[in-house]
Amino acid sequence: MLRFLVRRFLGAVVILFLLSIVTFLMFFGMPRDPALLMCGKTCNPQSLANIHHVLGLDKSVPEQYWIFLHNLVTGSDQFAQGPCPAPCFGYSYHTNEQVWGTLMDRLPTTVSLTLGGAVCFLIVGLGTGLLAAWRRGTLIDKAATAGAMVLSSMQIYFLGPLALAILVYQTHWFDKPAYNDFTADPFTWFTGLILPWVVLSTIFAAQYTRMARSSMIEQLQEEHVRTARAKGMSRQYVFFRYAWRGSLIPIVTIFGIDLGALLGGAIITEYTFSLPGLGQLAVQSVFFSDLPLLLGVMLFSASMILLFNIIVDACYAFIDPRVRLA
């Protein structure tokens, strides 16, 4: 098991390294001069040359990438704004704040939104999907399948404003969404995020309902399940002892990818509900052409996706030991 996880971890490190090269070249190796973004309207050749020197843009692209990688691992004290401890992505062009510090300030909002939404859509989605598979062909199954198809076709940028208009501004059933520190006031933290959780989980729950139902029905047709039923085991025992475990593999796959992507920034949800998370930060970095901040958000998001891919592989190996041989 340990050897299997080490192989996956080393593969993720290589992928992240290659991704950092591609991302860096996209932002700093293109013909457009990043120094012009910082120079302002009163830019002159001398100011532009100074910015080139401070940012290291007067060096070749391989040297620039090596400096970026060195700063990321060991930190740097060469920035005009002050020292930048590792992991150092540099300073924001727009706010002159450390990129890593900004990411960590926004991370609690994204983590709270992601974990709360994940709990909601897993409970509702898997529960509804298993119930539909258990009552296959009945009215419950047809209603769950039809509802999942309708909700999965919805989009957050449609459901979000609709929920705000009805549940917040008209009926006042919910407070206006906002992030509050969990350690300071858990109740306010909960009430401020419950509406984004519901909207985020609605679409995901519909997808997981369809996935759990189809996966469970497929498992119920497997030979080992039919053999267990032929030996006289009860339907309930076979359903939860044999079919349930096998149906988890595709669900774990999609859940790991979804969770990693959401932790990298639930862009539409955060922007819709004005939550100051990594997703909204990504939008702001694009709007202000803030290359260091955008680079930091992209690499952090990629790291989250790779991390949860490793976790998914570990869950695979636990659910099905044959995966360890792959």
C-alpha positions, 0 to 999 in steps of 0.5 A: 500500500505504501509503495502504491501511494509513493508512486502516485505521489511522485507522479503528482509531483512530476505533473505539478512541475510540468504544469508550473512550467506551462503556466509560467510560460503562458504568463511570463513567456508570451510576447506581452510585457508584464511590466506594462501592467505595473508601470501605469499611465505615467510610464516612461522608459526609465520606470519600465526598465526599473520594473524589468529589473525588479521583476527579473524580466531583463533575464532570459525566460529559463533564468526567470523560471529558475528564480520563480522556482527557487523563490517558491521553495526557499523564499526571497528577500529581493522584492522591493515590497519586503521579504517573501517567505516560502512558498513565495509566489511574489507580490500582487500587482494590484494590492502589493500584498504577498500572493501566498498570504492572500491565498491563505486569507481566502482559503477558509471561505472556500473550505467552508463552502466546499465541505458544507456543500459536499456533506449536503450533496453526498447525503442527499445524492447518495441517499436518493440514488440508493433509494431509487435503485432499491425501489427500481421501476416504482414511482419513487424511482421514476420521480427521483430519476426525473427530478435528478435530470431536471436539476442537473440541467440547472446552473448555479448562476440561474439558481443562485440569483433566484434563491437570493431574490425569493429566500433572502430579499422577498421572504427573508427566510435566510440571512444574506450569505456571508462568511464568518469565522467559525471559531468566533461564532459557529452559528453565524458561520452556519447561517451565513453559508446555508443558502450557498450550500443548498444551491451548490449541493442541488446540482451536485446532488442531482448528478450523484443521484443518477450516478449512485442509482446506475452504479448500484443497478450495475452491481446488482447484476454482477455474478457474485451478487446473484450468487449471494442471492442464490445462496439464500442471503436476504436482499438487504444483506446483499444490497449493503454487504456486496453491491454497495461496496462495488458501487462506490468506485465510480462515486469516489472517483467523481467525488475526489475530482469534484472536491479538489476542483471546489477547493481550488475555487468554486468560482461561480458560487462564490461570485454569485453570493459575493463570498471572498474565496479563492474563486472570487480571487481568481476572477479579480486577478483576471480582471486586474491582469494580476499575473502573480496572483493568477499564477498562484491561484492556478497552481494552488488549484492544480495542487488541490486536484492532484492531492485529491486524485492521490486520496482517490487512489488510496480509497481505490486501493482500500475498496479494491486491493487489485488496484494496488497492482496497477 
